[in-house]
Amino acid sequence: MVMKKMMAIVGGSLLLGIGINVFLVPHHLLDGGMIGLGLIAKYVWHVQAGLTMIILSVPLYLAAWFCYRPFFYNSLHGLLFSSWMIDVLSVLRGIVTLDPLSSAIFGGMLVGAGIGLMLREETSTGGTDLLAQFISKWTNWNVGVIIFVIDACIITSGSIMIDSVPFVHSLIVVTVVGAVTTILTRQKTMGV
């Protein structure tokens, strides 16, 4: 069980790092959640997206510590490792050149697969994924659907704040991330 969770964290983090750096960042595309907030900070202030994700996740982790510690323990490793991989894999930017639409689709698929892989093993990247897990636990709504709603709010805000962020392509990213995450987490609940 622990080995499976560790493999999900490593594999999911690699998928996230590749999806973000190879496909999203070159076109100033956004995802939602803490990743989206980290990307907004990167585009505006030129700071590391992964480090920003960790800093912005602190309040949610404090809430998890006091309200439901299994979420805290199950996602802390995912947050730290995936944030590190996002920053480490920034060297991959520019190795693939695709149009913004293709980048939005491929990047969304990789990010969604990374998040879904971790959620299937009851771990996550933390941040708003952690918030979505809280909401899912309280409401029985699918985590992927909740993530999609949060993500849509973040990309809307980001595209208003930053002229170079294409809203439609970022919406495609969020839609693909949400769909892939939903498929992967739905299969887990069906016993696959």
C-alpha positions as CSV (number, residue, x, y, z in Angstrom):
1,M,0.0,0.0,0.0
2,V,2.8,2.5,0.9
3,M,4.8,1.5,-2.1
4,K,1.8,1.9,-4.4
5,K,1.2,5.4,-2.9
6,M,4.8,6.4,-3.4
7,M,4.7,5.2,-7.0
8,A,1.6,7.2,-7.6
9,I,3.2,10.3,-6.1
10,V,6.4,9.9,-8.3
11,G,4.5,9.0,-11.5
12,G,1.8,11.7,-11.0
13,S,4.4,14.3,-10.2
14,L,6.4,13.5,-13.3
15,L,3.2,13.8,-15.4
16,L,2.4,17.1,-13.8
17,G,5.8,18.5,-14.3
18,I,6.0,17.5,-17.9
19,G,2.5,18.6,-18.7
20,I,3.0,22.0,-17.1
21,N,6.5,22.8,-18.4
22,V,6.3,21.3,-21.9
23,F,2.8,22.2,-22.8
24,L,1.3,24.9,-20.6
25,V,4.0,27.4,-19.7
26,P,5.3,28.0,-23.3
27,H,1.8,29.4,-24.3
28,H,1.0,31.1,-20.9
29,L,-1.8,28.6,-20.4
30,L,-3.4,28.2,-17.0
31,D,-4.7,25.2,-15.0
32,G,-6.8,25.8,-12.0
33,G,-6.2,25.2,-8.3
34,M,-2.9,25.8,-6.7
35,I,-1.1,24.9,-10.0
36,G,-3.1,27.7,-11.7
37,L,-2.3,30.1,-8.8
38,G,1.4,29.1,-9.0
39,L,1.3,29.7,-12.8
40,I,-0.4,33.1,-12.4
41,A,2.4,34.1,-9.9
42,K,5.0,32.8,-12.4
43,Y,3.6,34.8,-15.3
44,V,3.1,38.0,-13.2
45,W,6.2,38.0,-10.9
46,H,8.5,35.4,-12.6
47,V,8.7,33.3,-9.4
48,Q,8.9,29.5,-9.3
49,A,5.4,28.0,-9.7
50,G,6.1,25.0,-7.4
51,L,7.4,27.0,-4.5
52,T,4.4,29.3,-4.8
53,M,2.1,26.3,-4.6
54,I,3.7,25.2,-1.4
55,I,3.4,28.7,0.2
56,L,-0.2,29.1,-0.9
57,S,-1.1,25.6,0.4
58,V,-0.1,26.4,4.0
59,P,-3.6,27.6,5.2
60,L,-5.2,24.5,3.7
61,Y,-2.7,22.2,5.4
62,L,-3.3,23.9,8.7
63,A,-7.0,23.3,8.3
64,A,-6.3,19.7,7.4
65,W,-4.1,19.3,10.5
66,F,-6.8,20.4,12.8
67,C,-9.9,19.1,11.0
68,Y,-8.9,15.8,9.3
69,R,-5.3,14.6,9.7
70,P,-5.5,11.7,7.2
71,F,-5.9,14.3,4.4
72,F,-2.9,16.1,5.8
73,Y,-0.7,13.1,5.9
74,N,-1.9,11.6,2.6
75,S,-1.3,14.8,0.6
76,L,1.8,16.5,2.1
77,H,4.2,14.2,0.3
78,G,2.3,14.7,-3.0
79,L,2.4,18.5,-2.6
80,L,6.1,18.7,-1.8
81,F,7.2,16.2,-4.5
82,S,5.0,17.5,-7.3
83,S,5.9,21.1,-6.5
84,W,9.6,20.2,-6.6
85,M,9.1,18.3,-9.9
86,I,7.3,21.3,-11.5
87,D,10.3,23.5,-10.7
88,V,12.9,20.9,-11.5
89,L,11.4,20.0,-14.9
90,S,11.3,23.6,-16.0
91,V,14.4,22.7,-18.0
92,L,12.0,20.9,-20.4
93,R,10.4,24.1,-21.6
94,G,10.8,24.5,-25.3
95,I,11.6,20.9,-26.2
96,V,8.3,20.4,-28.0
97,T,6.7,23.1,-30.1
98,L,2.9,22.7,-30.6
99,D,0.1,25.1,-31.3
100,P,-1.8,26.4,-28.2
101,L,-4.8,24.2,-28.8
102,S,-2.8,21.0,-29.0
103,S,-0.7,22.1,-26.1
104,A,-3.9,22.7,-24.1
105,I,-5.2,19.2,-24.8
106,F,-1.9,17.3,-24.3
107,G,-1.0,19.4,-21.2
108,G,-4.5,18.9,-19.8
109,M,-4.3,15.2,-20.3
110,L,-0.9,14.9,-18.6
111,V,-1.9,17.1,-15.6
112,G,-5.2,15.3,-15.3
113,A,-3.6,11.9,-15.4
114,G,-1.0,13.0,-12.8
115,I,-3.7,14.3,-10.4
116,G,-6.0,11.4,-11.1
117,L,-3.2,8.9,-10.5
118,M,-2.5,10.4,-7.1
119,L,-6.1,10.7,-6.1
120,R,-6.7,7.0,-7.0
121,E,-4.2,6.1,-4.3
122,E,-5.8,8.6,-1.8
123,T,-3.0,11.2,-2.1
124,S,-2.9,14.4,-4.0
125,T,-0.9,17.6,-4.7
126,G,-2.7,19.2,-1.8
127,G,-3.9,22.8,-2.4
128,T,-7.3,23.0,-3.9
129,D,-7.1,19.2,-4.6
130,L,-7.1,18.9,-0.8
131,L,-10.0,21.3,-0.6
132,A,-11.9,19.3,-3.2
133,Q,-11.2,16.1,-1.2
134,F,-12.7,17.8,1.9
135,I,-15.8,18.9,-0.1
136,S,-16.1,15.5,-1.7
137,K,-16.0,13.8,1.7
138,W,-18.8,16.1,3.0
139,T,-21.0,16.1,-0.1
140,N,-20.2,12.8,-1.9
141,W,-19.7,14.8,-5.1
142,N,-17.0,13.5,-7.5
143,V,-13.6,15.1,-6.8
144,G,-13.0,15.7,-10.5
145,V,-16.2,17.8,-10.8
146,I,-15.3,19.8,-7.7
147,I,-11.8,20.4,-9.1
148,F,-13.3,21.6,-12.4
149,V,-15.5,24.2,-10.7
150,I,-12.6,25.6,-8.6
151,D,-10.3,25.5,-11.7
152,A,-12.7,27.4,-13.8
153,C,-12.9,30.2,-11.2
154,I,-9.1,30.5,-11.1
155,I,-8.5,30.6,-14.9
156,T,-11.2,33.2,-15.3
157,S,-9.5,35.4,-12.7
158,G,-6.1,34.7,-14.2
159,S,-7.2,35.6,-17.8
160,I,-8.7,38.8,-16.6
161,M,-5.5,39.8,-14.7
162,I,-3.0,38.7,-17.4
163,D,-3.5,39.8,-21.0
164,S,-1.2,37.1,-22.4
165,V,-3.2,34.2,-20.9
166,P,-5.7,32.9,-23.5
167,F,-8.9,32.2,-21.7
168,V,-10.4,29.7,-24.2
169,H,-7.2,27.6,-24.3
170,S,-6.9,27.6,-20.5
171,L,-10.6,26.6,-20.3
172,I,-9.8,23.6,-22.5
173,V,-6.9,22.7,-20.2
174,V,-9.2,22.8,-17.2
175,T,-11.9,20.8,-19.0
176,V,-9.4,18.1,-20.1
177,V,-7.8,18.0,-16.6
178,G,-11.3,17.7,-15.0
179,A,-12.4,15.0,-17.5
180,V,-9.3,12.8,-17.1
181,T,-9.3,13.2,-13.3
182,T,-13.0,12.3,-13.2
183,I,-12.5,9.2,-15.3
184,L,-9.6,8.0,-13.2
185,T,-11.3,8.7,-9.9
186,R,-14.6,7.2,-11.0
187,Q,-12.8,4.0,-12.0
188,K,-11.3,3.8,-8.5
189,T,-14.7,4.0,-6.9
190,M,-16.1,1.4,-9.3
191,G,-13.5,-1.1,-8.1
192,V,-11.2,-1.0,-11.1
